[in-house]
């Protein structure tokens, strides 16, 4: 079942010229069409400036299409009347852990989303506790947000999204500013959420993360370059080079060590090495 | 250091004082501050101090925490003390060139210093026992009657929440900018006052720019979390006026009576 439908989406930024008139600026997305299935785990990759973050902001109506349509669970994101229906269904986690936390105290920040939705106080309390337990931060619920590490802050941001009970969460490079430990913890939470049938869209520039998705969409200059499973994508060296990306480290090691090409995931390769 | 002043000020606990409605605490603190100006003799201060330390004992906040707040304003207290000491006319106790200490001056200096210390301790009790969010929520509720005449009470409270939240973030940002500028050879330590003030410009400009960037990010994150202003919003911790608050209110009124009576001792 389709959860998000993107039809011929075009995003064109306008700029103001010297005489104060609006003139067409950069075209960030140029005719994107894709569907995101309910419960799937989709990674979106591409070079800097390929439009991946812009696309992420279209999924919950933070950006309205210049032309084309984005339909989320039957609601058009361009319609003002349904914008809160869209945003309560599609949660979002941003790149900078510091700049998305609103309240000083951990649990108050997680409560911010449900409070905005007008949920009953007792129900908010239940959701906040549950969300904090899911990201493993329940013990720190009374702490000041500024005392936490980057990875912990990002887990709070994820808890803030979970507490709104969305059906889909869009992660816009959530690990870009984290250390390896923080990255690993955020990725494991994303996999757990997806296992609990929450649709996950992960924007990333780490191929080792894209590799964990069901499906990888590669963007280049605002267009979809290819859309396939990670196994298919990472066995096509030509495509990876064309997109300006890199192979995941596990695949690089496989090829350098001359291991068989049928091994496509990090786990397979690790198992193979362990058994030989 | 500023980290300690802002957030370290909340001392987590579950005492009777912690559990009071934030509105009760705001009003009690305001009333207490007014009472300090009603007091006109040392007996009044003695009564106030006893009451204050009783509240501190109930709140279970360590005295160490409370006195830490005092050290930050020690200079102001010392300044007022010295100023009062030498500026008041009356019976001369000590005289040296142009400096004169009078009996009245000495009394007045002590009086003002005690008043300042009590003001600072009293108001720090409020921030130490109330979470920032509860404090701003309480303020929003207290100001809400004025929203009918156009006072944006919800927006004021949210602004305070965000300001409190971002002080540590901006401190870190400032630190980063200072280090970056020093790495480029900036000198913040030498020269006269004017030159030093001028050398702050390379810190302030990037800080200003980056605070706009933070604001933009935060606004986007808030929108993504369905923020659409005050109407229709609920609260996780509803602040409720309970029996303890009624007891506190009665005590407040009684105390006001005692303080007014103390003027006539």
Interface residues (C-beta under 8 A of the other chain):
Chain A: X57 X60 X62 X84 X87 X88 X91 X92 X94 X96 X98 X99 X100 X101 X102 X103 X104 X105 X107 X108 X111 X112 X113 X114 X115 X116 X117 X118 X119 X120 X121 X124 X125 X128 X142 X144 X145 X146 X157 X160 X161 X164
Chain B: X3 X7 X10 X12 X131 X132 X133 X161 X162 X164 X165 X168 X169 X213 X214 X217 X218 X220 X221 X222 X223 X224 X225 X226 X227 X228 X232 X233 X234 X235 X236 X237 X238
